Amino acid sequence: MSDVTRDLQQSGDIKSVGLAIPGLVNRETDRVLASTNLPFTAPEHIHADLMKATGLRFELENDANAAAYGEYKAGAGRNARDIFYIGIGDAIGGAIILDGKLWTGASGCAGEIGHITIDTEGGECVCGNTGCLETIASSPNIVRRARERLNRDNTSSLSRLAMQDSFTAADLALEANNGDDFSLMMLERTGRSIGIAVASMINLLNIERIVLGGPVIEAGDLLLKPIMTEAGKRSLRQCFEATTIVAGELGVEGVAMGVALLARDA
Ligand SMILES: [Zn+2]
């Protein structure tokens, strides 16, 4: 941290710094409510600590909220009034933007689509619930599900690859694009689960545009198509027809771009 602090102090004309973390952030108090998927736990007062250490203004935000803002301003959410963003990677986050502003709820937790229940018989989630969307469709859980199935059915070209520690959801997507039936089936099933959650958001918000981002969405149409099909099946037709579902345009840089734009616009 001290190197970063020194660099920031020496960088001249910085007006504001955006900081996005995978965790819950209360923007009213600028406190971290919970943090996951970092090599460390983000301290509750990281915002105040950084401002004090650098003398610079910081804007602290949840990573999905930051990515949503990036897509809204500079990516697949451009020219929409309202969007719902879903980010799928090591975890699953979501964010709601209404009339150009992030709608973060009473305590900063709005949009947490990764923790809505998809499978009442499902496995335990990091949040304490069971069967959350994240327990099925996050990158590590796609890998886990693939390995469990491959232990029973080893006819796929993935069988040997999947046993390696380095095996990722991106490998599975690559095999699917090469026509491997097992990988295609896994993406199809994952997409259906995401589509169930998307349908709920469509019915709840009747939102103009849904932007899907994060590394898992890089799988492309093989994942997007089942998401759209399932969302269409499970939402009210009048709501579904008013919604456009698109892939994000900013890729893995979306979080950094979004939080920089938030810092600029705050
Ligand atoms: Zn959960």
Boltz pocket constraint, residues with backbone or C-beta under 6 A from the ligand:
constraints:
  - pocket:
      binder: B
      contacts: [[A, 114], [A, 115], [A, 116], [A, 125], [A, 126], [A, 127], [A, 128], [A, 129], [A, 132], [A, 134]]
      max_distance: 6.0
